[in-house]
């Protein structure tokens, strides 16, 4: 048997070395729902500050009931792609609700958020065109751009002057697509959409916002970044995922009817992939109703978010430019960031490290994420634990 692949893969020793050092922070099995306190496979209970369930809906009994009823009616799988036999009336009902929610003519759902960006960016990157990416865009946006026929140009994070230089160097009438995260998933800051839209108009470019971490969090009823800035009409494409605030799995893209129709017949990750399961669709639809009808969830999320931001800053943490429930605690040292995780876990706090290539080496951080179901007391407990660890490791003074 040919062992070349095995030998190439075996050269990467990073995971092996981290495990040997007792600081491997990934693939930790959880045996409960994504609540503020989770039960780990070893039976221990820890405070969860590593989840993307911003509205705390992933373990909500109403979503569970909606998913159960969908399984009872439709089964566990659609057994095909949306393009062929995999479209349910549930899919179309959810798409209509989503389009209305984000203020667009139409929407179409994909089986994961990753596949949305892979399929949309790859499909709309026309030959002879240009795609402009923020340097901190999510990996699935980057991968989608690599599948396109367009020339890809990156600009410095949230640097509109750098973006304009790159736009200025392209033919005026060439197809141009600017793709940014609405809320950046690791550093928690928000794209400067008003300035970006101005540049897009000036240079005849289209704008796509990946709002995976903005939906449910900012904007009217949680409808995202474009709504937050009052720029829904000016934002050409709005993308979202169901694995964060929606407490489910899947994703969607919303925009003008002509563009969505084109994607429905040309986006490869849509037409060549199995559709969202009935349970996932029903859960996402239920979550959308709750998002709209229970604004107090979002209000409490922001209450604990502001409290956490102020507490970390008061204790000397470098939290960057966060404007969201995602709070980066900058460590700027890979080995220290990896070592913090087991120490926090032993003290009852679940957090996640963010290292290269997810962020530049100089920006290695601990990602601290809030949910609407957290309490102020739980936040204070976590801040106390992390302050002690950061001080012991010489990251904070004191």
C-alpha positions, 0 to 999 in steps of 0.5 A, spaced: 500 500 500 502 506 498 504 510 504 506 517 501 499 520 503 500 517 510 508 520 511 506 527 508 500 527 514 505 525 519 509 530 518 505 535 522 506 534 529 503 540 532 497 536 535 501 530 537 506 535 541 500 539 544 497 532 547 504 530 550 504 537 553 497 536 556 495 543 552 491 540 547 484 544 546 480 541 541 475 536 540 473 536 547 466 531 548 460 534 551 454 530 553 449 536 554 446 541 550 449 548 549 447 551 555 451 556 560 453 550 564 455 544 560 456 537 562 462 534 559 463 527 557 467 526 564 461 528 568 464 535 570 460 541 569 463 547 566 461 554 565 460 555 557 463 561 554 466 558 547 459 557 544 456 561 538 449 560 541 448 567 542 441 567 544 441 561 547 436 557 543 440 551 541 437 547 547 430 551 547 424 546 548 420 550 543 426 548 538 426 541 540 419 540 539 419 543 532 424 539 530 421 533 533 414 534 529 418 535 523 421 528 523 415 525 525 412 528 518 417 528 513 422 523 516 430 524 518 432 526 511 430 529 504 435 524 501 437 529 495 439 536 493 434 542 493 435 542 485 432 535 485 427 531 490 430 535 496 425 541 496 420 541 502 414 546 503 418 547 509 424 550 505 420 555 501 416 557 508 423 559 511 426 562 505 420 567 505 420 568 512 428 570 511 427 574 505 422 578 509 426 578 515 433 581 512 429 586 507 430 582 501 426 580 495 428 572 495 432 567 499 435 560 498 437 555 504 443 551 503 445 545 508 451 549 512 453 556 512 460 554 509 456 551 503 453 558 502 459 562 502 463 556 498 457 556 493 455 564 492 462 567 492 465 561 487 458 562 483 458 570 483 466 570 481 465 571 474 471 571 469 474 577 468 471 580 474 474 581 481 473 579 488 475 584 494 476 580 501 477 583 508 484 580 510 480 577 516 474 574 512 472 567 514 475 561 511 469 559 507 469 566 504 476 565 502 475 558 499 469 560 495 473 565 492 478 560 490 473 556 486 471 563 482 473 565 475 475 572 478 481 575 480 482 575 488 484 581 492 485 582 499 485 589 503 487 590 510 482 589 515 476 594 515 481 599 512 477 603 507 483 607 504 486 600 502 480 597 499 479 604 495 486 603 492 485 596 490 478 598 487 481 604 483 486 599 480 481 595 476 477 596 470 471 601 472 466 596 468 468 589 470 464 585 475 466 587 482 464 583 488 466 586 495 465 580 501 466 582 508 463 579 515 458 583 518 461 581 525 468 578 525 467 572 528 474 572 532 475 579 534 468 581 535 468 588 531 463 590 526 465 592 518 464 599 517 459 598 512 457 605 511 464 607 508 464 601 504 457 602 501 460 609 499 466 606 495 462 600 492 457 605 489 463 610 487 467 604 483 460 600 481 461 594 486 456 589 489 457 588 496 455 581 500 455 581 508 456 574 511 452 576 517 453 569 521 455 573 527 450 579 526 444 576 525 440 575 532 445 580 535 444 587 532 439 590 527 432 591 528 429 585 531 436 582 530 436 582 523 443 584 522 449 589 520 445 592 514 439 593 518 444 596 524 446 601 519 440 602 516 443 600 509 439 594 507 437 596 500 444 598 499 447 591 501 446 587 495 447 580 498 446 578 506 448 571 508 446 568 514 447 561 518 443 557 523 448 554 527 449 561 531 443 565 534 438 560 530 440 554 534 440 549 528 444 547 522 444 550 515 445 557 512 442 562 507 443 567 502 438 573 500 438 578 495 435 580 489 430 575 485 435 575 479 441 573 483 437 568 487 434 565 481 441 564 478 444 561 484 439 556 485 441 554 478 448 555 478 451 554 485 454 548 485 454 547 493 447 548 493 445 543 487 450 538 488 449 537 496 443 534 500 438 539 502 437 541 510 434 536 514 427 537 516 428 538 523 434 543 522 429 547 517 423 547 523 428 549 528 431 555 524 424 557 523 422 556 530 428 560 532 426 566 527 419 567 530 422 567 537 428 572 535 422 577 533 417 576 538 422 576 544 427 582 544 428 581 551 433 575 549 437 580 545 437 586 551 439 581 556 445 578 551 447 586 551 446 587 558 451 581 560 456 583 554 457 590 556 458 587 563 463 583 561 467 588 556 467 593 562 469 587 567 475 585 562 477 592 561 477 594 568 482 588 570 487 590 564 485 585 559 486 587 551 480 586 548 481 590 542 476 593 538 470 588 539 463 591 538 459 585 540 458 579 544 465 576 542 470 578 546 477 577 544 482 576 550 489 578 546 495 573 549 499 574 542 503 568 544 501 561 541 503 556 547 501 561 552 494 561 549 494 553 548 496 553 556 490 557 558 485 553 556 486 547 560 487 551 566 481 555 565 477 548 564 480 545 571 477 552 574 470 550 571 470 555 565 470 552 558 473 557 553 477 556 546 484 559 543 484 562 536 491 561 533 494 561 526 492 561 521 485 563 524 488 569 526 496 572 525 501 570 530 501 576 533 494 576 534 493 570 538 487 570 543 482 567 547 475 567 544 470 569 550 463 569 547 456 571 551 449 568 550 443 571 552 442 565 557 448 567 561 447 571 568 451 576 571 454 572 576 456 567 571 460 572 567 463 575 574 466 568 576 469 567 569 472 573 569 475 572 576 478 565 573 481 568 567 484 574 571 487 569 576 490 565 570 492 571 566 496 574 572 499 567 573 502 567 566 505 574 566 500 576 561 496 581 566 500 585 571 498 584 578 
